[in-house]
Amino acid sequence: MTPPIHDGYGFRPFSGASTPRKDLLPSALEQGSRSPLPPNDYGLGWPAKSTVLRLNATAAEKQAREEKMAAAVRTILECIGEDPDREGLLRTPIRYAQALMYLTKGYEERLIDVINDAVFAEDHEEMVIVRDIDIASLCEHHLVPFTGKIAIAYIPNKLVLGISKLARIAETFSRRLQVQERLTKQIAIAVQEAIKPRGVAVVMEATHLCMTMRGVQKPGAMTVTSCMLGCFRTQQKTREEFLTLIKR
C-alpha cells in the first residue's frame, strides 16, 4: 500500500514510491481555497505566498534576505536607544537575522519530506501515544517565544506512522510564527490527513513569554489547548483513556 502525500490543501494518494500523481492534485479553485499557491506546490501545509519564495530561494537570495533583515535589526537597535556600532552589538544584527531564520525553519520544510515514506500498513487497532514532545515556537503577536510539551495520539486504521514523525510534524509547525491554538490544530489535522486514522488527539501545555515577561506578567501561568478528531471527539471513553494515559 502506497502512502499519501500532502499537496498544501490535503493529503492525496499517489502511485509509485516517490513520484506524485500530479493529475490527482486539485487546483486551488476546485478546492475553493484562497491559497495563492499553484496546485503543484504540494507538501507545504498551510503555506503563504512568501513561504514558496523562501523555500525556492537561491543562495544569493538567502544572503540578500539576511542582509535586509540585519539592516532592519540595526534600525531597531537605534530606536530602542542603543548604539549598533559599539563592540558588543556590531554583529548582533546579522546574528539575529540568522537566528530568526533558524527559529522559523519550518517554513522551509514540506510535510511530504518530513513524513517521507514512514507510513506503514499494520494491523494495529489500539491507541498510539507519543507524549512529552518538547517544542519552542514564536508567538506571532509579539515575536517572543513560548515553550512547552505536546502529546499526540491516534488510533490506526490499517496504517501507522513512524513514531519519530509525530515529533517531526510538531517541530515543523512549531518552527513558524504561531498561536498555540492553531499549532495544536495543525498537528492534529496533519496526522489525520497523513494516515486517515480512526481518530487523532493532541494536547499542548505551554508557557508564553508574552504573558510572563510583559503585559499581565504572571510567571508560571500555563496555557493548555487540545484538538480532538474522529473517535476522540465522538467517544467519551476513548477521550478519557487518552487524557488519563498522558497524565501518568
Summary of the structure (lengths in Angstrom):
residues: 248
radius of gyration: 20.3
end to end distance: 35.4
largest distance: 63.5
contacts: 748
relative contact order: 0.12
helix: 43%
strand: 21%
